[in-house]
Amino acid sequence: MPGRPSPSVIDVLLFIARRLALAVATVLAVVTIAFVLGRATGEPGALLLPDNATQADVQALNSSLGFDRPLLVQYLDTLVGLVTGDFGDSYRLRESALGLVLQRVPATIELAFWAFLIGLALAVVAALTIQLTGSRVLRAIVGWAGAIRQSVPDFFFALLLVLVFSVLLGALPSLGRTSYASLVLPVATLATGQFVMYLRLLDAALSEQAGQDYVRTAIAQGQRRSTVLFTRMLPNAIVPVLGMAGLNLGGLLGGTVVVEVVFAWPGLGKLLTDAVSQRDFPIVQAGLVFVALAFVIVNTAVDVLVRRIDTRTAAA
Amino acid sequence: MSTVLRIENLRIETDGDTPRTLVDGVSLQVDRGESLGVVGESGSGKSLTVLAALGLLPVGTRVTGGRIVIDDRVLVDVEADVWAGERELRALRGRTAAMVFQDPMSSLDPLRAVGAQVASAVRVHAPRLSRRAARERAIDLLTSVGVRDAAERAATRPHQWSGGMRQRAMIAMAIAHDPLLLIADEPTTALDVTVQAQVMDLLAEVRDRTGSALVLITHDLGLVAENSDRLTVMHHGRVVETGATRAVLAAPAEDYTRRLMAAMPAEQERATPAVRTGEADALVAENIVVDYRVSGRKTPVRAVDGVSVRIAAGETVAVVGESGCGKSSLAKAVLGIQPAAAGTVVVGGVPVRSELAARTAAERELAQIVFQDPYSALDPRLTVHELVAEPLRIRRAYNRATVGTLLADVGLDESYAKRLPGQLSGGQRQRVGIARALALRPRLLVLDEPVSALDVSIQAQVLTLLDTLQREHGLGYLFISHDLGVVRSIADRVIVMQHGRVVEEAPTAQIFSDPQHPFTRQLLAAVPRLDGPRRTARPAAA
């Protein structure tokens, strides 16, 4: 729109600089905490060698991995690796840790993105339908269905889906990431959970907006109720939901271990949990840096979006 | 002259198994170009009546009897079972009849540029108009209602507009299609008197141009006197009296109308001051400065700029001015809620520190506050007894009898002790607020718009109570208000503030009879009076 007060270049630069600083601080904090916790839980030598390995073998392995160096040196080494993008090789798989993580990233993004998008989109559609029809029955049905879905744990819901669609109907694959069809069940498991949460938030937010004076003003001008719903109430209602959605998408990008395990989905969550239990620190470090960055990026994007919708927040 | 709006025998009830009747047997009529004032206290059904006319009743209420006719179209006829559909109503709303609502802050979409909102009001009934043309028309409309630099301001959002400017934008939207009927529901209640006068001038001016009839819904008889040709008085959902405004106000036929008029703050000062000599002053505040930090600005905003106030024991000093003049900031500085950046505060003879946190318990007891909104100032889950007992418990001075005495002092007997705020009327809640403030036997009471949320008849009762309590306890009152009528009837002295400074200070009688500063005169001139000058639009050549 012409005449919209556009933020000055300095404002934009300041915003970006602040976000970059935040990203750096977040990654640094995550890496540091992971380092401390990792070292506090012991060295990996004993876990990597067979049970019958001697104490000397374990010692030798630990020192070859650099665990005999002073902690501070190890920590600085980790930080240097962080800056240069070299997280070292996985102790167990003898491959570049970063490479292993990056291999898994597409599968994770694919699953998280679709689950999030479908969950949110369905919630918006359902919430708008409830408002448009004003149907109490619809709201009750959706509410009950949501409560039932939420009371079933993800792994069990996933198994139910497998039972129905793979075993009984034979319609969809239950394992792996081989085709688009294999995406359906894991996405369905996650998206239904997301859907229920967003629907609750949106329905409450829209119902609150419905009682606002500006809605009455628009109706009194002769606007259609549906127009008011789409152009006035929805933008006002979605702002708080978006904040929540950002946190959630960040969480999904961190991997969804349970679903990955059930569907043998080659995502980040399984890789990371395995790496943690094996004390495979390079993978843990590389994975956490990715997760932290994804979190910051997603939430920055959400902030930008919210600022575009609601310029009042830009001033604060 | 033809009739624009005719309501006959309207009845509105709540939904449910045991419906309550909210409006019963109300009839009113507005002719082309005419101005009708609808007056009543809260709960009189005055807003519901006109909302029903446009099919805008809130959820949970419905029309159960009567007829509504707008511009010869029968919208509702309960007996003939005629109900206008949403489509028919939509065609009418904003084009034949348009509304201006009370609170221009909440009545605009906070997310959309004001210009875009006006443009969409234009396009609703002119869908063929291009967006660009609608935008241009919106800017023309905003300019026509006195928004300067409308083209630039149109792109900004409501929170960047002042209350008066927002109400102008509301009016711009309402007159977008030169409606036959403008319905203004308490259009100026949220505004300062000077801004109120501007908005009412504007309404008269646009009606001159458009020939629209006006229904003015208000609790303010003065406003009606100056702005309406005919008057309908409502009480408890019924019409009490109706007739030519002048005639009704000159010789009200009904008892209720007389009571309403009598409850208006008298245009005279209080007879006997309650000032006590020989006691320490309730408040001596000198050269108070209050600054607010604003994010994004290096220099703080100065809200109060070197103001001094002295209040003797038993004296009421009123601070008046427009919103943003610093009167509330001054009160906060006295209480220490917003610490003064400079200046000294002495309460009841005791010098106190500027920050509330730094004040001792005994120092804090000296000054207490009664808030404006009795609905939000009381914890809804505490009983009246507990509300008043709370400050005593904090000081370990709780005693059942003390609470009883305090409640009796404000005119609430034992039967109220167990009630929750939700079970009280506005006036009763404010009494509880006053009892709570008195619990610690303060020397100074800060009264921040204590009666502006109350109906006039209740206002008078609370003001009488405040007067009695002051005489009994020798309290000093710092009375913050924008309502000059109320100020006149209770204050001994008046301080007029503008832009954080005192522009005039004088005994009440002198302020009202012989105001010195131009701003004081402007404030006084803006107050609507029963015998004030009339703003009437010329009847349009119909």
Interface residues (C-beta under 8 A of the other chain):
Chain A: M1 P2 G3 R4 P5 Q212 D213 Y214 R216 T217 A218 I219 A220 Q221 G222 Q223 R224 R225 T231 R232 P235 N236 I309 D310 T311 R312 A315 A316
Chain B: L54 L56 E86 R90 A91 L92 R93 G94 R95 A98 M99 F101 D103 S106 S107 L108 D109 P110 L111 R112 A113 A116 S120 A121 V124 H125 A151 E152 A154 A155 T156 R157 H159 M170 M173 A176 S295 G296
